[in-house]
Amino acid sequence: MTSPGCAPIQPMKQLPLTLPTTAKNGVVLDVLFVRFPADDPQLNKIVWEEIDELHFPAEVRRRLERNGLRAGVIAGPLPLSLENLIQLQDKPQEHADEEPKEIDVEKQPAVKQRQLRLTAGRRSNILTLGETERVPEMSLLMLDDEGQVKGRTYRQVLGMFAARAFPGGDGGARLELIPELEHGTPQKRFVPGDGMFHVEFGPPHEVLNELKLSANLAPGQFVVVGADANRSGSLGYRFFTEERGAAPLRKMLLIRLAQADFDDRFSSQPSDEVAAELKPIDLKVTTHENAPDRDRVKK
């Protein structure tokens, strides 16, 4: 990820966001990545005192901690340290012929923003590892519930969160995030769906369901996900640390619920949320509808 590709943004209270429009049973999310020096004590530790990590159950927090992840919810104003990151970095130039200033990401954090418009229950990928190109090789340490360390080396890796949202009748929504790893060479596999099997060609996938995050958000609230600075080599470290250059950089993911539109006209029918819960079998396979490097054939 390079600074020229980052979309600079203003503080949330001044963001020139257009009024989002959604289809029925749709959700609009603002997704932001902020980058800062990996040794910054304010963003690595102090800011978490203002983020509600207790929103998630104790067992989920323990699993996240064992694997180098931290997550919480911001229900009120952004912490000052985060608001200072989310400042407009490309203020209008006073002179038209003035050369644009280069941003040194070692000193000035880069901010990147996108907006997701989701239909209830439909997944979208939020890339955190390999945003510009696949990581050629990566060693990862995972800690299970029994405290056993499992190490593995992956090749040609992408790391992502599979995001799904389910709007509620109160204007809020439930947001689900599941970390996944895509790696290796493409293979043929059979994926169930819509009453039939689909043949997919794509790299193997590992779906880390045990690290699933589920948060109930009101409009304007944030989910924040970042790394535990003390867990080098962990999943959180790999997802949220960039080791390019002399000094490593850390990333933090913020997801804001902008709008949720709930349609109860067909409330007698099972919702996407209920239908998903009626399928407890996890085949560790996920369909990627928007992945550019794979083809699909219906059998």
Buried (B, 14 or more C-beta within 10 A) or exposed (E): BEBEEBEBBBBBEEEEBEEBEBEEBBBBBBBBBBBBBBEBEBBBEEBBEBBBBEBBEEEBBEBBBBBBBBBBBBEEEBBEBBEEBBBBBEEEEEEEEEEEEEBEBEEBBBBBBEEBBBBBBBBBBBBBBBBEEBBEEBEBBBBEEEEEEEEEEBEBBBBBBBBBBBBBEEEBBBBBBBBBBBBBEBEEBEBEEEEEEBEBEBBBBBBBEBBBBBBBBBBBBBBBBBBBBEBBBBBBBBBBBBEEEEEBBBBBBBBBBBBBBBBEEEEEEEBBBEEBEEEEEEEEBBBBEEBEEEEBEEE
